[in-house]
Every structure is written in structure tokens, then in C-alpha cells.
Amino acid sequence: MTTTVGSAFARLWHGLLAYLVKFGVVGLIGLVIDVVLFNLLRLGVFGDDHWAQSAIGAKTISTSVAIIFNWLGNRYWTFRHHRRRNYVREFVEYAIVSVGGMLIALGCLWISHHVLGYTSLFADNVSSNVIGLALGTAFRFLLYRYWVFGHHRADGLSNLERVEEAQRTLFEEPTPPEERAAIVPADDERSTDAAATPPAPRPSAGTTAGTPPPGS
């Protein structure tokens, strides 16, 4: 029972949990970038009275910067064994998923800020960086894991390695029988030589080796 549980946990760890932990670390750093930049823009550190200072503008900019950082982190760490050779297409698909997660956060922010009327900085952070973040993170992880960096992607490194290994196994020429016969260990050769040499005849009882029997 213990072995079965350990084996099941190992499969779960390598199949999902290890990715989830790394994804969480990258996402946490990206969250810091997102939150810090969002609040700096909202407080007018980069200037006042422009679109970037608005709730929607600040969140759009901060999330876009975080998306680029997260793509690099996930490509070269979280899913490095499954990253794609066509990095342009990978980034486009990654950006599509990230925009989907961003729209979830923006939707939460829009409902809170413009529909419910919670316009304070604290309310903006709760709606976008707590509720929106949780929903958007779940959405992004599932699509990153099973679509953008999925094992089935034709240009994914892990899939290409499996295809190359299968091709080597399929098209590898077998060793000819005569070559296999020629490759014999030294001990086997000695055993074969010894078996091929007949034993010396033993002298008859009552005689001495090399002396003919009486009366011959």
C-alpha cells in the first residue's frame, strides 16, 4: 500500500505538482511586478491626468509587462523541457492565454469599480489582484500546461525527442548474424577452445605412462 501511494504521488508530482510549484514561483514574481507597477501608475509616479493613470489603463500596462516576464520564466524554467522551437508562435499563443487571464482580472475590476462603485485604491487591488488574480491564474495554468506547452505539440522539444527516438528504433539496422558471432567474450573463446581439444588418453591400469604393456 505504501509503495502504491508513493508511486501515485510521484506520478502526480512529476505530472502536475512540480509544474504548479514552478509556475507559482514565476507567477509570484510576476505578481509583484504587476502590483508595484499598477500602483505606481495609479499614484501618478509616471505623470498625472493621462490614460495610464486610470484604473483600466494602469492594469493593462502592468499586466502586459508581467506577461512578458512570465513567458520568459515559464519558457526557460517551468516548462523548459516542453518549450517550442517556434518561439514566435509559442509567444503568440502564450499572449492569447495571458490576455484571457488579464480580461478576467479586468472584468472583476470593471464590475467592482464601475458597476458596484468601489473606487478606492484598496477596492481596486482586491478586485483585480485578489479575486481577478485567482480566477485568471487557474485559467492560465490549465491552458499553458495542456495547450501552449502541451506534450502533444508538434514543435515541442519533448515531443520531438520522442519522435526521434521512435525513428531510431524503427529504422535502426540490426547487426548481421556473422558480426554477432564474431563478437565473443574472451572467456567464451577459451571455453570453446578447451571444449574443442580432446583430452589425452589415460594409461591402462597396471601400466606406466609411456611404457608398453608386457607381451606386446
HUCORTA-V534100 format. One line per field, one symbol per residue. ss: DSSP state (2 for helix, 1 for strand, 0 for the rest). burial: # if it has 9 or more other C-alpha atoms within 8 Angstrom, else .. A space follows every 10 residues. Layout:
ss: ???
burial: ???
//
This chain:
ss: 0222222222 2222222222 2222222222 2222222222 2200000000 2220222222 2222222222 2222222202 2201002222 2222222222 2222222222 2222200000 2222222222 2222222222 2222222200 0000012222 2222222222 2000002222 2200022222 2222220000 0000000000 000000
burial: .......... .###..#### .##..##..# #.###.#### ##.#...... .######### ###.###.## #.####.### .###.....# #.###.##.# ##.####### ####...##. ..######## #######.## ########## #.#.###### ......#... .........# ........#. .......... ......#... ......
//
